[in-house]
Amino acid sequence: MRDGDTVYCIQDWCSHAEIPLSDGDVEGCEIECFLHGSRFDLRTGKALGLPATEPVPVYQTKIEGETVWVDLPNQGENA
């Protein structure tokens, strides 16, 4: 999600039921899981609404010109 000069990136899976959050609705800085309605803060990954109680990972981003870079965790050489 982009908010002015800031881009937020979170894991695409709901921590409650491993449903893709990218299929959900974004309002402000929150995204809602379409299946059960769990909500997450796009800035922090914090779960804001049940049934999810665990946060989702947040990834650091950087904008260089027209390119958005996302710092993803190391998946290893065989990933």
N, C-alpha and C positions, 0 to 999 in steps of 0.2 A: 504494500500500500504506500502511496506517495502522499505526503502532506507538505506542500511547499517544496523546500529544498531538502527534506528528509524523506528517506525511504525506509519502511519497516519490513522485515522479513521474519516469518515464523515457520516452524515445522508445519507441513500441510496435513498432519493427522491429528484429529481430535484425541485428547488424552483419555477420554471416556470410552470410545468405541472404535477407534482407528478408522474413522470416516474422513474423507478429504475435506478439509476446511475450505479449500478453494471453491467448493460448490456452495458455500454458505453466503450469507448476505453481510456486507460491510456497512456499518453506520458509525460515522465519526471514526474513532480509533478502536472500534470493537468489531469482531467478526463472530457470527453466530453459526454454529453447526446446524446444517439443515435437518438432520435426522432427529435429534433429541433436544435441540435448542440450547445446548451449552454455549456460553459466550466467553470470549477471550480478549484480553487487552493486546492489541497489536504491538504496542510499545514494549511491554514487559513479559508477555506470554501468560500472565496470571489468569486463572480461571475466575470468571466473574459471575457465572450462573450455573446452577446444577443442571444436569447430574454430574458434570465434570467437577472434580475437586483438585486435580493436579494441573500445574501449568504445562504449557508446551514450550519447547526450546525456541529461543530468539537468536537470530543470527545478525552479526554486525554487517552493516552495509556502507558503501562509499560510492559517491557519484564522481566520475571523471568525464567531463564533457557530456556526451550522450550515452555513456556506458554506466550501468549500475553494477558494481562488484559486490558479491555476497561472500562472506567468510564462513564457509561450511566446515563442519568438523572433518578431520582426517578420516577417510573411509578405508585407508590401507591401500596397498598396491594392487590387491586382487579384487577390490570392490568395483 
